[in-house]
Each structure stands twice: as C-alpha cells, then as structure tokens.
Amino acid sequence: MKTVGIIAEYNPFHNGHCLQIQEIRRRFPGTGIVVAMSGSFTQRGTVAILDKWQRAEAAVRHGVSLVLELPTVFSTRSAQYFAEGGVRLLDRLGVVDVIAFGAECENLKSLARLADKIDANQQSISMKNGLQIGGSYAAAITEAADPDADIRQPNVILAVEYLRAIQRFHVSLSPTPLPRFSAGHHDSDIPSVGDCPIASASAIRAALARGNEHSALCAVPKDVATMLSNAHAHGYTDMEHLFRPLLAKLLNTSPEYLRSILGVNEGIEHRVRRAALSARSYAEIIEAVHSKRYPLARIRRLLMHILFPLTKETANRFDETGPLYARVLAFNDKGRRILRNIRGQTKIPVVTKLSRFLPAQALDTGQLSSAQEMLVFDLKATALASLASNPVGHPPVNADYLISPIYLPK
C-alpha cells in the first residue's frame, strides 16, 4: 500500500482540505494518508482555534488515515524549520512514499529550480542583508532566487522549503504538488467551487472574528462547523488571556536572558521590554514592537518562545537531531495498519500513551532524554493553550496525560 504524507495545521480543517484529500485519493487509489500536524500553537505564533485532538479527529473523519503531532519546536518556527521538521518526521516513519502539498504553483520543475537557486544563493550578500535589515524571510528568499520572481505566497514558500528539506537531508519522499483548493492565503472573501464554499483557514478565522459565523461555517464540513459552534458558545481561544503571564515574564527577566531566546537579536529585547512597561494588552505589545524591520509573524513567534521559553541553544540542538518521536493524535483502521508498519520500520518511538513515554516523576526529577525534553514543549504548548481557551482550562492544562489518541473505526 502506497502511503502519502501531508504537513498541515488544519486551523481549522475546511472544505479545501477535503478536496485536497479527494485529489490524493484520485491520484493514488487505495492509499493511506499520514498527516504531520501542528499541535496547540501554529506557525504564525498563535494558539489554534480548536484543540489538536479535535482538528486531528476532523481530518480522520474526512479521509486521513493517521494524524501525528509535529513537535512544537518545529511547528512554531519560520517556514524553513517548519518544513524541515515535517519532512524529517514523515521520512523517519519509514513507510511514507510521497509528500503531497498544495501550492499556488503546481509546476514541480519550477519549484525545484527556485529551491536550487535559493540553496545556491542562501549565503549570498543579498540573502544575508535581506534578513539583517529586517526584511521578511519571504522577501529575502525571493531576492536570493530571482529578484523578478514573486514567490511570497505562503504555500509556494512552504513548497520550496519542502523541496529544500528533501534535498538537504537526503530524504526519499517523492514530492507531489497539488492545486490549492481554496481562496488565496490572504483573501478575506469566501468564494465557492460549485456547491462547495471554500476559503483559506485565515479567511475563516477572520470571518469568525468579525462575527460572520454563517459564511465561515459554510466553508467547513458539518462536523467541524459543530465543533466551531460549540467553541463559539464560550468564545474562541484568545491570545489576550496570555497577556499577564507574558507581562510577568518580561518584567522579571533580564535583557541578558532575553537575548538567549530564539528570535531575539538586533537589540529587539530592549524594544520588547519597553513595550511591556506601557502596554495594556497582548495586542499592544505586538503593535509596539512590530515594524517593517520586525514583521508581525516574527514578533508573535518571539513572544511565544519567551513564554515557553525556547532558547536559541535548545532550538539549534533540536534542529540537529530532527524529530525524535511520533506522537499519535488520531487514526482509523487503515491508520492502525500503518502504525503497525511504522513500528516495524522506524527507529524513533511511537507515542500513544504519554505516561509510558514521559512519566510524571521524570518531569519532577528533570532527568529527561532528548526526546522527552522535546516533547515537554508540546506539554507547555497545551498548558498555554488551556490558559488561552474560553473558558480557561478547557481542555485542562494536563490534557496530554488525560486524552488518548482518537480512534475512528472505518
């Protein structure tokens, strides 16, 4: 049985994702589909709108065989590290043959040429200067690839980064670009294809934030609409709940320690600390620090890494090792068969019962393996997401120990 891998966030799972899965099944009949999915927080540095078990369940209900958690130390990073973490995790399972991804550009040769140009020029003066003067990663790699080539669309950037990761780590996954079955990433409208309203996940979240629940829920499957409606009854997750914990961190942390946090450089620690002295909300801190030199996504990720905290030294160490475990979130019968095959092929542990892999007493002693230390960041992310939930504590801060992988017989 051929197995196809996907790297995703499903924040939330929507109709475009359904169409992508249908397209994979059309191209690879009888295939199993394994997804490496972000957990409690996303690449943009915000808490997911639904918890990771709900999002994983939705994916399995709509054609995915097995959902694994992409470790937080990769899923909350810029495109390069997000892609590297996902590609290396899928490869280490030992059973995935193909990696499929949606992109605005479906021409694999064009994407491969861009990836080769970026690799050839990533140490060039233009690439270095682009990042040093605060330009976005997208703009910097655009210049490194071709000053006239616009690859700033997020899914094209990720597609190129998947190809770069495959090349860099000598991964045997076969890349397969797919048409992007949704509106553009930055589009705020919710158009439709036939009778199927589709929109990007960001457009759906924006519609929900505006109170336009009807149009947003039309763009997701009925079961996801029910999940979102239930969440709406209490109020969606809100980063503002993390304002006071963040403020406490910033006001009680020295500039020297802040400089050790991933993403803190160029003196930005002083800018962040000054913002903390006058800001009255999480959003105000972001707005005070944000500038052309410091893009919004970078600031959100930086603040999140302060909350964890995730240091440069720790991130560099995990970048060297890559993902060290496969954490199961949801699966069906085909996924169960894939799990059996994975256990016979992989050299990393498959985590289905957290208490066996990371006993509570190990947390108390601090005597942790590298894999356990990496997984602790997933626990921290769940705890912070619990604080950002409405009501606070739903799911509970220790949900990783309380919620088992979701099995959906099929």
N, C-alpha and C positions, 0 to 999 in steps of 0.2 A: 504494500500500500504506500503510495506516494504521500508525503506529508509536507504541507505548505506552512510556512511561518509568517506571522504578521507582527509588527511592532506598533502598538496603539496606546491611546489614552482613553478613548470612549467616554468623553466628558461633555455630554452624555453619549451613549450609544444611540445612533439615529438611522433614518431611512437610507442615507447614503452608505452607511456601513453595511446594511442589509444587502444593498445592490452589489457592493464590492465582494461580499462573501458569495453571493449568487454567481458572480462572474468567475470567481476562483473555481467554484464547483463546475461551471460550464467548461472551463479550460482544462480542469483536472478532475474528471469524473471519479467519484468514489474516494476522493482524497480526504485525509484527516487534516484539520486546521488547528495549529497551535499558535496562541497569541501570547506575546510578552507584553504585559500591560502595566502602565504606571499604577502606583498604589494610591495612597491617600492624598498626595500632592502631585502637581503636574509640572511640566517643563517650564511653564510661564511663571512659576513661583507662587501659585495659589492653590488653595485646598479644592479638591474635586467636588462637584456639585452633588454627587451621590457617592456613598462609600464604595470601596473597592470590591466588596462581595456582591453588591447589587449590580455594579457595572459588569462584573465577570459573569454573573448569572444571566444578564440580558444577552451577552454575547453568545453564550452556550445555547440559550433558547432560540437563537436565530442563526444557528449553523456552525458555530465554532465548536471544536471537539474538546479543547483543553485550554484553560487560561492560567498562565503563570504570572507572578508578580515580578516586574522589572525592579530590581533593587533601587531604593530611594537615592542611593549615592550616585546613580546614573540617571534616573528618571527626572531628577530636578536640576539637570545641568543644561548647558547650551547644546545646540544641535549635534555637534561633533561627538560629545561624550554620551548623550542620549542614544545616538545611533550606534556607537561602539558597544555600549552596554547591551543593547538589544540584540545586535548581530552576534556578539560573542556568547550570549546566553543561548540563543537558538542553536548556534553551532555546537555548543558543549553538550546539548541533549543527545547528540549522536544519531538522531532519527529524522531531522528536518532536511529536506532536499531542496526546497525552493523558498525564497523570501519574496513575498508579494507586497507591493506598496502602491498607493495611489499618488499621482503627481500630475501637475498641470501639463508637463511634458512627458509623453509616453515613449519617446524615441530613446531606446536604451543606448544606442551608439552616441547620440548627442549628450546624454547624461554621462556616459563613460568618458567622453572627450573632456567635458567640464571637470570631472573628477581628476583626470590625468593632469590637466592644466593647473589645477589647484595644488596637487601634490608636487608638481614640478616647481611651483612658484611660492609655496607656503612660507619659505624662508626669505622671500624676496623683500626688498626695501619697501615696496608698495604695500605688501601684506602686513609687515611689521608696523609701518607707520599708520596704516589704516586703523589698527587696533590701539596703538599708543595714543593717538589723538582722540580716541573715544568713539570712533566710528563703529557702527554695528557690525557684528560678525558677518551678516548677510552682505553688507556693502563691501567689506574687506575681501571676502572670497569672490565677489563679483569682479572686483578690480584685479584680483590675482588670476582669475580665469580668463577674463576678456573685458576690458573697460566698456565695450559696447554690448555685452551680453547681460541681460537682466534676469537673474536667477533668484530674485528676492522673495518669490512666492515660497511660503514656509514648507510646503510639501516637496517643491523642487529642491530646496536646500537639504531637506532630510533625505531625499532620494540620492542626491550626490554624496551625502555623508554615509549612507548605507554602502554605496559602491566603494568609497574610500576605505571604510572599515573592512569590507570583504578583502580588498587588496592588501591592506596593511597587516592584517592578522592571518592571511593565507587561508581564508575560510572557503569551504567548498559549496556554500549555498549558491544556487542559481538565481540571479535577480530577475524579477518579472514585474515591470511597471504596468499599472492598470489605470484606466481612465478614472478621473476623480469624479465620483458620483455625488456631487454636492455643489453648492454655490462656492465662489471663491472664498478663501480663508477670511478675508477682511470684509466680505459683503455682509450687509446688515439685513437685506431683504430675505424672504423665504419663498423662493420660486418653486416650481413643481416640474416633474417629468411625468407626463401622462397623469394618472390619478395619484401619483406618489409625491407629496410635497417634500422637497429636500432643502437642506440648508447646512452650512458648516456648524460645528459644535459651538463655535464662538458666537455665531448669529443666534443660535437657540438660547444660549445663556444670556445674551444681550436682550432678547425679546422677553425672557422671564424676568430679568432685572427691571425692564420697563413696565412690567405688569401685563404684557401682551401674552398671557398664558395660552390662549386658544390657538394662535398661529404657531407658537413654539411646540405645543403638544401634537399638532398635526404633522410635524416633521420627524416624529419619533414613533417607533412601534407602540401598540396599545399598552403592552405590559410596562414599557419604560415610561409612558405617559402616566400610568397609575403610580409608579414609583415617584415620579416628579410631583404629581398632585399630592401624594401623601407627605412628601417633604415640604411642599408649599404650605400645607396646613399649619406647620410650625414656623416656617421661614427657612429659606435655603441657608447653606453654610455661609459664613460671613467672616472674612479676614479681620474685620474690626474687633472681633472677640479676642484677637491675639495682640491688640494694641498694648494693653497693660503688661502682659508678660514680656513683650518686646521692649517696652519702656524700661522695665526693671532691669533687663539685660544691659541695655545701652547705658543707663545711668550708673551701673555698678560694674562696668567693665572698662579697663584701661585702654587707651589708644594702642598700646603695645600689643595687648591681646587681640584687639580687633584686627590688627594687621595680620594676624595669623589665620584669620577666617578666609575661606575660599571666596574669591571675588573682590576682596578688599585690597586695593592698591591705589597708586597715584594720589595718596592722601585723602581718599574718599572717606576714611574713618572719621576725620575731623568734620566733614560735611554732615555725616550721619549723626554724630554726637550733638552738633549744633542744632540739627533739626529736632532731636529728642527733647531739647530744653524748652521748645516753644510749641511743638505740635500737639494738637488735641485729638488726633485720630491716626490710625494706621495709614489712611489715605494721605493725610497731611505730611507724614514723614516721607512717603514716596514722592509726593509732589515737590517737596522742598529739596530733595536730593536729585531728582530727575532733571536731566538737561540733554542737549544734543550730544554732549560728551558721555553721558551716562543714560543709556536707553532704559525705558520702563522695565522691560523683562529682566534686564541685568539687575536693577535695583530690587525688584521683587525677589529674585533668587538670592541675592545677597542678604536681604533681611531674613529670609527663611533659613539660610545657612547660619546666621547669627543665632537664631532660635534653637537650632538643633543641639549644639553647634557642630559645624563641619569645617575642619581646618584644611588648609592647603596641603599640609603634610599627610593627613589621612586620605584626602581625595587622591593625591598623587600615588599613594601606596595602593589604593584600590584600582586606580587606572592601570597599574602594572599587573595586578592579579586578574582583573576582569571579574565577572560574576562568579561567586563561589558556592551557590546553591540554586535550586529550582523550587520555588515556593508555590504550591498548588492553591489556586483560589476556587476554581470551578471546573467541572468536567462532565461528560456524558459517557455512554457505553463505549463509543469509539475512542474517546479520550482515555478511558480506563485501559483499553488495549494499548494505546500509545504510551501510557505511563509504564506499563509492563515492559515495553520495548526500550523505553528510556532507561529504566533501572538496569537493563542488561547491557547498555551501551555507554552510559555517561560515567564520568569519574567524579562528578560533583554530587553531593547529597540531594535527594528529592525530599522536600519537607512537606509532609501532610499533617503531622501532629506536632505543633510547635513545642509543646512541653517536653517532648522527647529530644528534640534537637537543641533547644535552649531552655533548660530547666531554670526555674525562678531562682534557685540557690546559686546558679552560675552568675546570674545578674548581681546577686548580693556580694559575691566574692570578687567579681571583676576579673576572674580567671577565664578569659574568653579566647577561643580560637579566632583566626582572621575571619572565617565565615560567620561565626557568631557575632563578632564585632560589626560586620557589615549588616547583618540582619537587625541589630539593635537600632539602626537608623530607620528601619521600617516601623519598628515599635514606637520610636519617638514621633514619627510622622503620623501614625494612628492616634497617638495621645494628643498631639497638637490639633489634628482634625476633629477630635472629640471636643476639644475646647472651642473650636470654631463652629461647631454644629448648633442647630436650633431644634430642641432645647440642648443646652450644653450637656455633654456626656452621653450623646446618642449618635453612634454607638459608644459604649463605655471606653475609657482610656485604655483598658486592658483587653480590648475586643480581640486582639490577635490570639490570646490564650482561650477565649471563650467561643469563638466562631470557627467551626470546622469547614473544610473545603465543601463547596456546594455540589452535590451530585444530582444530576437530572437524567433519569433513565430515558433512553431513546434508542 
